[in-house]
């Protein structure tokens, strides 16, 4: 089973103190130290806790077999897959940065395995490089997806032919499409066979119910077929959530977050919106079991299902506004997915997070950790350090941390 050498390797690899590891395992102070100092093996229950705490740990080594204690780093796997996708798309770090809005330095750190990208960054990369999220993050499933392709229509194609090209591209079931735009099945078959033409009513209905479809492309065959994921989410942001909830299949509800089937593989997430005037109240009712249904609702669309607790916060102030494309401006709505508190110290550095701590809520960039992972170091994008100095917070003062997955600009009336 597990001996002192393995525990010491865990402490070294994860940059932990013995006291911190004992806390994460739920042990009282000194319990683990005494157990390994006696030269004995740890109980099976403790081994299981280690496996749960460190998903990349090699269970076989914990049980006495030879091998590396920690499997190949996830960053390296993502780095290799990203490099493959960039070669296929003929992208360089500088051009990919320009196309996605991700800092070039961040892309270089991902490629060299020096940073672990959060899901929001991965989604931006997937959308531009036309690759599946699951493939980039986990290495599972097919790599390529047609999402985001410019999709030049065939020469002299009809509007009906372009419609069916779109449906095939987005993998939209024909029966679902027919219901969504009020077309009967036999009429749809006639459209596909070139026996009927789309009416103006149905063209408008298609555009209304499929916000990622470019109207100019559908009507004239010019430009690109699909709007980007960001453009779709901005469209959703300017609707009332009640306008988009109707007749969408509910997949799951958990922790005040609702997941619905949007179209094809894409998922609509409906979640609480914590506006600035609700910050103080939310700090007292944040728990996953609390009823947040009285709060305003927000919605985003993501390419695939990623369950968890999602929250949207109104950005307050100019701390994250440096005038660049990466700015989070005053009034923007920032959506995040909650990070498991037990592994906060393992989150990716040099990424933006929503940090809910005992004294408030702050949106900032986490740049690192110190004191064996007990202290979070964060900074603001705004370079006026007299107003927005770099700061730290004790990890035990953190109530929740959310990795940012979407940013919607402030609504303009």
C-alpha positions as CSV (number, residue, x, y, z in Angstrom):
1,X,0.0,0.0,0.0
2,X,1.1,3.6,0.5
3,X,4.3,4.3,2.4
4,X,6.3,7.4,3.4
5,X,8.1,7.7,0.1
6,X,4.9,8.0,-1.8
7,X,3.4,10.5,0.6
8,X,6.6,12.6,0.2
9,X,6.4,12.4,-3.6
10,X,2.8,13.6,-3.4
11,X,3.8,16.6,-1.2
12,X,6.6,17.4,-3.6
13,X,4.6,17.0,-6.9
14,X,1.6,19.0,-5.6
15,X,3.7,21.5,-3.6
16,X,1.8,20.8,-0.4
17,X,2.7,20.8,3.2
18,X,1.9,17.8,5.4
19,X,-0.6,19.9,7.3
20,X,-2.4,21.0,4.2
21,X,-2.6,17.4,2.9
22,X,-4.1,16.2,6.2
23,X,-6.7,18.9,5.9
24,X,-7.6,18.0,2.4
25,X,-8.0,14.3,3.5
26,X,-10.1,15.3,6.5
27,X,-7.5,14.2,9.0
28,X,-6.8,15.9,12.3
29,X,-3.4,17.6,12.6
30,X,-0.5,15.1,12.8
31,X,-2.5,11.9,12.1
32,X,-1.0,11.2,8.7
33,X,2.5,12.1,9.9
34,X,2.3,9.6,12.7
35,X,0.9,6.9,10.5
36,X,3.8,7.0,8.0
37,X,6.5,7.6,10.7
38,X,5.6,4.2,12.2
39,X,6.4,2.7,8.9
40,X,3.0,1.2,8.4
41,X,0.8,1.3,5.3
42,X,-2.3,3.4,5.1
43,X,-5.8,2.1,5.2
44,X,-7.8,1.4,2.1
45,X,-10.1,4.3,2.9
46,X,-7.2,6.7,2.9
47,X,-6.0,5.4,-0.4
48,X,-9.5,5.9,-1.9
49,X,-9.4,9.5,-0.6
50,X,-6.1,10.1,-2.3
51,X,-7.5,8.8,-5.5
52,X,-10.5,11.1,-5.2
53,X,-8.4,14.1,-4.3
54,X,-5.8,13.6,-7.1
55,X,-7.5,12.3,-10.3
56,X,-4.2,12.0,-12.1
57,X,-2.6,9.7,-9.5
58,X,-1.8,6.2,-10.6
59,X,-3.9,3.8,-8.5
60,X,-1.7,0.8,-9.3
61,X,1.4,2.5,-7.8
62,X,-0.6,3.3,-4.7
63,X,-1.4,-0.4,-4.4
64,X,2.3,-1.4,-4.6
65,X,3.0,-1.9,-8.3
66,X,5.9,-0.3,-10.1
67,X,5.4,2.8,-12.3
68,X,5.1,6.5,-12.3
69,X,3.0,7.9,-9.4
70,X,1.3,10.5,-11.5
71,X,0.1,9.9,-15.0
72,X,1.1,12.1,-18.0
73,X,0.0,15.7,-17.2
74,X,-3.3,16.8,-18.7
75,X,-1.6,20.0,-19.8
76,X,0.7,18.0,-22.0
77,X,-2.1,16.1,-23.6
78,X,-4.0,19.3,-24.3
79,X,-0.9,20.9,-25.6
80,X,-0.3,18.1,-28.1
81,X,-3.9,18.1,-29.3
82,X,-3.9,21.8,-29.6
83,X,-0.7,21.7,-31.7
84,X,-2.3,19.2,-34.0
85,X,-5.4,21.3,-34.5
86,X,-3.3,24.4,-35.1
87,X,-1.3,22.6,-37.8
88,X,-4.5,21.4,-39.5
89,X,-5.9,24.9,-39.5
90,X,-2.5,26.5,-40.4
91,X,-2.6,28.7,-37.3
92,X,0.4,30.2,-35.4
93,X,0.1,31.5,-31.8
94,X,-0.1,35.1,-32.9
95,X,-2.9,34.5,-35.5
96,X,-4.8,32.2,-33.1
97,X,-4.6,34.9,-30.4
98,X,-5.9,37.5,-32.8
99,X,-8.8,35.3,-33.9
100,X,-9.9,34.1,-30.4
101,X,-9.0,37.1,-28.2
102,X,-6.9,34.8,-26.0
103,X,-3.5,36.4,-25.1
104,X,-0.7,35.1,-27.3
105,X,1.4,34.4,-24.1
106,X,-1.4,32.3,-22.8
107,X,-1.5,30.2,-26.0
108,X,2.2,29.7,-25.8
109,X,2.0,28.6,-22.2
110,X,-0.8,26.1,-23.1
111,X,1.4,24.7,-26.0
112,X,4.4,24.3,-23.7
113,X,2.3,22.7,-20.9
114,X,3.0,25.6,-18.5
115,X,-0.6,26.4,-17.9
116,X,-3.9,24.5,-17.6
117,X,-6.6,26.2,-19.7
118,X,-10.0,26.5,-18.2
119,X,-13.1,25.4,-20.0
120,X,-13.9,29.0,-21.2
121,X,-10.5,29.2,-23.0
122,X,-11.0,25.7,-24.4
123,X,-14.4,26.6,-25.8
124,X,-12.9,29.6,-27.6
125,X,-10.2,27.4,-29.1
126,X,-12.7,24.7,-30.1
127,X,-15.0,27.2,-31.8
128,X,-12.3,28.7,-33.9
129,X,-10.4,25.5,-34.7
130,X,-13.5,23.5,-35.5
131,X,-12.7,20.7,-32.9
132,X,-14.7,19.0,-30.3
133,X,-14.4,20.1,-26.7
134,X,-14.2,16.6,-25.4
135,X,-11.4,15.8,-27.8
136,X,-9.3,18.8,-26.9
137,X,-9.8,18.5,-23.1
138,X,-10.0,14.7,-22.6
139,X,-8.7,13.2,-25.9
140,X,-12.0,11.3,-26.4
141,X,-14.3,11.1,-29.4
142,X,-13.7,12.5,-32.9
143,X,-11.5,15.6,-33.2
144,X,-13.0,17.5,-36.0
145,X,-16.3,19.4,-36.1
146,X,-17.8,21.6,-38.7
147,X,-18.9,24.2,-36.1
148,X,-17.6,27.6,-37.2
149,X,-16.6,26.7,-40.7
150,X,-17.1,29.4,-43.3
151,X,-19.0,26.8,-45.4
152,X,-19.0,28.2,-49.0
153,X,-22.3,27.1,-50.6
154,X,-22.3,25.2,-53.9
155,X,-22.3,27.4,-57.0
156,X,-25.9,28.6,-57.9
157,X,-27.3,26.7,-54.9
158,X,-30.9,27.5,-53.9
159,X,-32.0,28.7,-50.6
160,X,-33.6,25.3,-49.9
161,X,-30.3,23.5,-50.7
162,X,-28.5,25.9,-48.3
163,X,-31.0,25.2,-45.6
164,X,-30.4,21.5,-45.8
165,X,-26.6,22.1,-45.9
166,X,-27.0,24.0,-42.6
167,X,-29.2,21.3,-41.0
168,X,-26.6,18.6,-42.0
169,X,-23.7,20.8,-40.8
170,X,-25.4,21.4,-37.4
171,X,-26.6,17.8,-37.1
172,X,-30.2,19.0,-36.5
173,X,-32.7,16.2,-36.6
174,X,-35.3,16.9,-39.4
175,X,-38.3,16.2,-37.2
176,X,-37.1,18.6,-34.5
177,X,-36.4,21.3,-37.1
178,X,-39.9,20.8,-38.7
179,X,-41.6,21.3,-35.3
180,X,-39.5,24.4,-34.5
181,X,-40.4,26.2,-37.7
182,X,-44.0,24.9,-38.1
183,X,-43.4,22.9,-41.3
184,X,-45.2,19.6,-41.8
185,X,-43.2,16.5,-42.5
186,X,-44.4,16.0,-46.1
187,X,-43.8,19.7,-46.9
188,X,-40.2,19.3,-45.6
189,X,-39.6,16.3,-47.8
190,X,-40.9,18.3,-50.8
191,X,-38.5,21.2,-50.0
192,X,-35.6,18.7,-49.8
193,X,-36.6,17.2,-53.2
194,X,-36.8,20.6,-54.8
195,X,-40.6,20.3,-55.3
196,X,-41.5,23.3,-53.1
197,X,-40.0,26.7,-52.3
198,X,-39.6,28.2,-48.8
199,X,-42.2,30.9,-48.0
200,X,-41.1,34.3,-46.5
201,X,-42.9,33.3,-43.4
202,X,-40.8,30.1,-43.0
203,X,-37.5,31.9,-43.9
204,X,-38.2,34.4,-41.1
205,X,-39.2,31.6,-38.7
206,X,-35.9,29.7,-39.5
207,X,-33.8,32.8,-38.8
208,X,-35.7,33.5,-35.6
209,X,-35.4,30.0,-34.2
210,X,-31.8,29.3,-35.3
211,X,-29.7,32.3,-34.1
212,X,-26.4,30.8,-35.3
213,X,-27.5,30.8,-38.9
214,X,-26.4,33.9,-40.9
215,X,-29.4,35.4,-42.7
216,X,-27.3,36.7,-45.6
217,X,-25.8,33.3,-46.2
218,X,-29.2,31.6,-46.2
219,X,-30.9,34.1,-48.5
220,X,-28.0,35.0,-50.9
221,X,-25.3,32.4,-50.3
222,X,-22.8,35.1,-49.4
223,X,-20.5,35.2,-46.4
224,X,-20.2,32.5,-43.7
225,X,-22.9,30.1,-42.6
226,X,-22.6,30.4,-38.9
227,X,-22.3,33.1,-36.3
228,X,-19.6,32.5,-33.7
229,X,-20.4,31.2,-30.2
230,X,-19.8,34.7,-28.8
231,X,-22.3,36.2,-31.2
232,X,-24.9,33.6,-30.3
233,X,-24.5,34.3,-26.6
234,X,-24.7,38.0,-27.1
235,X,-28.0,37.4,-28.9
236,X,-29.3,35.4,-25.9
237,X,-28.1,38.0,-23.5
238,X,-30.4,40.6,-25.1
239,X,-33.5,38.4,-24.8
240,X,-35.6,37.7,-21.7
241,X,-34.9,34.1,-20.6
242,X,-38.6,33.3,-20.8
243,X,-38.3,33.9,-24.6
244,X,-36.0,31.0,-25.0
245,X,-37.1,28.5,-22.4
246,X,-40.2,27.4,-24.2
247,X,-40.3,23.9,-25.7
248,X,-36.6,23.1,-25.0
249,X,-36.0,19.7,-23.5
250,X,-34.8,19.9,-19.8
251,X,-31.7,17.6,-19.4
252,X,-31.0,18.3,-15.7
253,X,-31.5,20.8,-12.9
254,X,-28.9,21.1,-10.2
255,X,-27.7,23.8,-7.8
256,X,-30.1,26.4,-9.2
257,X,-28.7,25.7,-12.7
258,X,-30.9,24.3,-15.5
259,X,-29.5,22.5,-18.6
260,X,-31.7,22.3,-21.8
261,X,-31.2,20.9,-25.2
262,X,-30.7,23.9,-27.5
263,X,-30.0,22.3,-30.9
264,X,-27.8,19.5,-32.1
265,X,-25.2,18.9,-29.4
266,X,-25.4,22.4,-28.0
267,X,-26.7,23.1,-24.5
268,X,-28.6,26.1,-23.2
269,X,-27.7,26.8,-19.6
270,X,-30.1,28.9,-17.5
271,X,-28.6,30.2,-14.3
272,X,-29.0,32.9,-11.6
273,X,-27.7,36.4,-12.4
274,X,-26.2,38.2,-9.4
275,X,-26.4,41.9,-10.2
276,X,-24.3,44.3,-8.1
277,X,-27.2,45.3,-5.9
278,X,-27.6,41.6,-5.0
279,X,-23.9,40.9,-4.1
280,X,-24.4,41.4,-0.3
281,X,-27.6,39.3,-0.2
282,X,-26.0,36.5,-2.3
283,X,-23.1,36.3,0.2
284,X,-25.6,35.0,2.8
285,X,-27.5,32.6,0.6
286,X,-24.9,31.3,-1.8
287,X,-25.1,27.7,-0.7
288,X,-26.1,25.2,-3.5
289,X,-29.3,24.3,-1.6
290,X,-30.5,27.9,-1.2
291,X,-33.4,29.0,-3.3
292,X,-32.2,31.5,-5.9
293,X,-35.3,31.4,-8.1
294,X,-36.2,35.0,-7.1
295,X,-33.0,36.2,-8.7
296,X,-32.9,37.4,-12.3
297,X,-32.0,34.7,-14.8
298,X,-29.2,34.6,-17.4
299,X,-28.6,32.2,-20.2
300,X,-25.7,31.0,-22.3
301,X,-25.2,28.3,-25.0
302,X,-22.2,26.0,-24.9
303,X,-21.1,23.4,-27.5
304,X,-21.5,20.4,-25.1
305,X,-22.9,19.4,-21.8
306,X,-20.7,20.3,-18.8
307,X,-22.8,19.9,-15.6
308,X,-22.1,21.9,-12.5
309,X,-23.2,25.0,-10.6
310,X,-23.1,28.1,-12.9
311,X,-23.5,31.7,-11.8
312,X,-23.5,35.0,-13.6
313,X,-22.2,38.1,-12.0
314,X,-22.3,41.8,-13.0
315,X,-18.8,43.2,-13.4
316,X,-18.4,46.3,-11.2
317,X,-15.7,48.9,-11.7
318,X,-12.7,49.1,-14.1
319,X,-10.3,46.7,-12.5
320,X,-10.4,44.3,-15.4
321,X,-10.5,46.9,-18.1
322,X,-7.1,47.6,-19.8
323,X,-8.6,48.7,-23.1
324,X,-7.8,45.5,-24.9
325,X,-10.1,42.8,-26.4
326,X,-9.6,40.8,-23.2
327,X,-11.1,43.5,-21.0
328,X,-14.1,42.8,-18.7
329,X,-15.8,46.1,-18.6
330,X,-18.0,47.7,-16.0
331,X,-21.6,46.3,-16.4
332,X,-20.5,43.2,-18.4
333,X,-22.1,39.9,-17.3
334,X,-19.5,37.3,-16.4
335,X,-20.6,33.6,-16.2
336,X,-18.6,31.1,-14.3
337,X,-18.7,27.4,-13.5
338,X,-17.9,26.5,-9.8
339,X,-14.6,24.9,-9.1
340,X,-14.5,22.1,-6.5
341,X,-13.3,23.8,-3.4
342,X,-11.1,20.9,-2.4
343,X,-8.9,21.4,-5.5
344,X,-8.8,25.2,-5.8
345,X,-5.1,25.1,-5.4
346,X,-4.8,23.0,-8.5
347,X,-6.6,25.5,-10.8
348,X,-4.9,27.0,-13.8
349,X,-2.8,30.1,-13.2
350,X,-2.9,33.3,-15.4
351,X,-6.7,32.8,-16.0
352,X,-9.6,35.0,-14.9
353,X,-11.9,33.8,-12.1
354,X,-14.8,35.0,-10.0
355,X,-13.6,34.8,-6.4
356,X,-16.3,34.9,-3.7
357,X,-14.6,35.3,-0.3
358,X,-15.7,36.1,3.2
359,X,-15.6,39.9,2.6
360,X,-16.9,40.2,-1.0
361,X,-16.9,39.2,-4.6
362,X,-14.0,40.0,-6.9
363,X,-13.4,39.3,-10.6
364,X,-9.6,39.0,-11.2
365,X,-6.8,37.0,-12.7
366,X,-5.1,34.4,-10.5
367,X,-1.4,34.5,-11.1
368,X,-0.2,31.9,-8.6
369,X,-0.1,30.5,-5.1
370,X,2.3,30.7,-2.2
371,X,2.7,29.4,1.4
372,X,2.3,25.8,0.1
373,X,-0.9,26.7,-1.7
374,X,-2.6,28.4,1.2
375,X,-2.4,31.9,-0.3
376,X,-3.9,32.9,-3.7
377,X,-2.2,35.7,-5.6
378,X,-4.3,37.7,-7.9
379,X,-4.1,40.8,-10.1
380,X,-6.3,43.1,-12.2
381,X,-5.8,43.9,-15.9
382,X,-6.0,47.6,-15.3
383,X,-2.4,48.8,-15.1
384,X,-3.2,51.7,-12.7
385,X,-1.7,49.9,-9.7
386,X,-2.4,52.8,-7.4
387,X,-6.1,52.0,-7.8
388,X,-5.9,48.3,-8.6
389,X,-2.9,46.8,-6.8
390,X,-2.0,43.2,-6.9
391,X,-3.4,41.3,-3.9
392,X,-3.6,38.1,-2.0
393,X,-6.2,36.1,-0.2
394,X,-6.0,33.1,2.2
395,X,-7.6,30.1,0.5
396,X,-9.5,29.3,3.7
397,X,-11.3,32.7,3.3
398,X,-12.5,31.7,-0.1
399,X,-16.2,30.6,-0.2
400,X,-16.5,29.8,-3.9
401,X,-14.4,30.2,-7.0
402,X,-15.9,30.1,-10.5
403,X,-13.9,29.6,-13.7
404,X,-15.1,32.1,-16.3
405,X,-16.8,30.4,-19.3
406,X,-18.6,33.4,-21.0
407,X,-18.6,37.2,-20.9
408,X,-21.5,39.2,-22.3
409,X,-21.2,43.0,-22.9
410,X,-23.3,45.4,-20.9
411,X,-26.8,45.8,-22.5
412,X,-27.4,49.0,-24.3
413,X,-30.9,50.4,-24.4
